[in-house]
Amino acid sequence: MSRLRSDHQELQRLSRALRTLSGSNRALLRVQDETTLLEEICRVVVEVAGYRAVSVCRKEDDESRTVTRLAAHGYSVPLEELPTISWADDDRGRAATGTAIRTGRPCMFNVHSEDFPVVWREVSTREGFGSLLAMPLTVEGEIFGALLIAAPEADAFGDDERQVLYEVADDLAFGLQTLRLKRRREQAEQEILHLNRALRTRAAVNSALIHATDERAMLKQICDVAVQECGYRLAWIGFMEGEDGHDVRPAAWSGVDDGFMSLPRRWKDGGLLRRLQEGRPWIVHDVARDTTYPFPEEAQRRGFASTIGLPLRQDGQLLGTFHILSGERDAFDEQETSLLMAMAADLAFGLGALRARTAAAAAEETIRRMAWFDPATGLPNRTRLRTLLTEAIASCTEARQPLALLRVGLDRFREINETLGDVAADRLIREVADRLRGVVGEDGPLARTADGEFAVVLPRGGAEHAQQAARAIQAVLADPVPSDGVLLDARCSIGISLFPGQGSDADALLRRSSMALERARSSSGVTLFQGSLDRDSAQRLSLMADLRSAIEHDELQLYCQPKLRLASRDVCGAEALLRWRHPRLGLVNPGSFIKLAESAGLITPLTYWVLEAALRQSYIWREQGLSIPLSINLSARDLHDPKLIERIGGAMATWGTEPGSMEFELTESALMDDPAGALETLTRLKQLDVSLAIDDFGTGYSSLSYLQRLPVDLIKIDQSFVSDMRTNKDSAAIVRSTIDLAHNLDMGVIAEGVEDRSTFDCLAELGCDMAQGFCISEPIPAERFGEWRSTLH
């Protein structure tokens, strides 16, 4: 009979534990905030399950190691009247709650046992506690606090009951963790919304600065973007004027106006003006309550709740201000303000640059014409012709039409120049240019490629059309050119090359038209290039076979180009590069055989070769005590390889690659070929605990929203911007903005193509993190990297 009573009692206690678990789980599914969750679970433990009392406590990391009761139920007095709990190893902290928190293990006490702390016995007896069970709550890997349940029986909490209550504690800890993660996510999303609009504003400013040609239109465009795309209520830009410089003249604005911009604007408060002059923002979090704001009623009537004034300073002088007004109070937090201040700095710099560009427009036009045009005739020169020819080829390729290139050479130009001098030669050249313009008209570009040579591009022109044009040119140049009583011979020879049959790029057509001209000179006639592409095709096929063999037989070479951290000048990594020394052709240009590999379907095997070689080299370095990250380039085709992640993971496992020791670089253009697919591949690649970098950044037109979603660690600024940043203000602005953007997105920045010390030092001043280029070291064989590194110390 006694045993039957005992089993019945155990069953009842297990039942109340199960009621606790069931009620707690329902609360976890229903409740959306932490306070309500704790109160509901405490109610369930007492009112539904039937325990005497319950409390949820949080440990405090203060000096006295106190414990705060967050919620409780079943006590005879309010929480604030209960004795203070500690989790220190002393008399007050050796009770159930303090012990569970301190040890990280459940703690159970019989209140009337000898080992129960005397200091808590009176309280427990008064409250009718017979047994106490405290269970630690682990949230996000750390002890958050404890769940304390009090039962009226002296020897409660049998094994089965405890196991169920342990599950309750685990579920509660998980629920707390989930709610906290949700709250942080919501806060982060709100911060991101504010951050995004500031980033969009800054991106719009930078875009406007890069493309701006008119100051007023640029300022209006910036204000429009701030309102229409970024969600601010009003944006306006003004400049300082007046005898004392205290007046502000609005120059551009957008958004809700309704007469607001016509209000007089004069900085009467000297403190506010000094703040802006010192380069600090003026922020009004609530226009209705801030006494420094001059138009509180006017602002509220138009729905303005907060505003920020950003200084536009150049060379330490306040040029003007950029004001943004929002419809919500406290709209401008620290991060948003920081981004907007950076935007204002960009705008001030851009204004100065735009004004300087406007003043120097004539000089720049002269320089441009000197670089791209022939001074004697005004025609495009050879450099410009290559660009025009490339554009014409692209257009004809899209339209699937042919193209002809005519190289016109004056037969006796050298003789005339040597006999009569430069004046007569220039007169002849100008007359020939005029006659050629008359023949060519609007058919295609005309250029002067050398002293006595011209070139004519005939889009949509086949062999017959090209030969007809050549005969027409010879006809108009058959008549001599009068010059100071002398008749100058203007007769010519013409060489012709055709696209696509005799070349698919500008260099090939230029080279073959030159060869045809040389043949034509011997007969003073017209020659169509006769060289067959069969020989080139056979050589290309042979080279493909040789490259495939080199990959299969491990005949390629791994080179490394070092990277330096700008702040410390320490070696912080290297980029793995590929070299191919052909047994017959010698060292093959990397760009050539990479393109060959892409067209021949060998790029993936080439990538795998580099992967194995790089991981093997990384292993060798680790054995030698050298531990630096080694980066590998991935192509657009690699991103579509279904076995890429598996192959990389297997190779890393084979060589025991340590986390963080490998980095993969992908060009921005490769990412933009398939943004969604690239994001998926990069996310899976990131799970291998590698670093990811965007190579050639600035050339692929990726959006900011897409960039934010990418799990990348580094941005590599394209060398086209880095190489001329010391002489090209646009490139310098792009480099600086890219560095700021990357840092605001918690990404590192590496500049590639750093060729000289002055560029290196300039990048360091701009806060760039890393650099690589010939200024540091040219690519070197991987086995000599350690030797090179030792020379730095």
Secondary structure, DSSP 8 states (H G I E B T S, - for coil): -HHHHHHHHHHHHHHHHHHHHHHHHHHHHH--SHHHHHHHHHHIIIIIT--SEEEEEEE--STT-EEEEEEEES-SS-GGGS--EE-SSSTTTSSHHHHHHHHSS-EEEETTSTTS-HHHHHHHHHHT-SEEEEEEEEETTEEEEEEEEEESSTT---HHHHHHHHHHHHHHHHHHHHHHHHHHHHHHHHHHHHHHHHHHHHHHHHHHHHH-S-HHHHHHHHHHHHHHTT--SEEEEEEEESSSS-EEEEEEEEE--TTGGGS--B---HHHHHHHHTT--EEES-TTT-TT-S-HHHHHHTT--EEEEEEEEETTEEEEEEEEEESSTT---HHHHHHHHHHHHHHHHHHHHHHHHHHTHHHHHHHHHHHHB-TTT--B-HHHHHHHHHHHHHHHHHHT--EEEEEEEETTHHHHHHHH-HHHHHHHHHHHHHHHHHHHTTSS-EEEEETTEEEEEEET--HHHHHHHHHHHHHHTSS-EEETTEEE---EEEEEEEETTT-SSHHHHHHHHHHHHHHHHTTTSEEE----SHHHHHHHHHHHHHHHHHHHTT--EEEEEEEEETTT--EEEEEEEEEEEETTTEEE-HHHHHHHHHHTT-HHHHHHHHHHHHHHHHHHHHHTT----EEEEE-HHHHT-TTHHHHHHHHHHHTT--TTSEEEEEEHHHHHHSHHHHHHHHHHHHTTS-EEEEEEETSS---HHHHHHS---EEEE-HHHHTTTTT-HHHHHHHHHHHHHHHHTT-EEEEE---SHHHHHHHHHTT--EEESTTT---EEGGGHHHHHHTT-
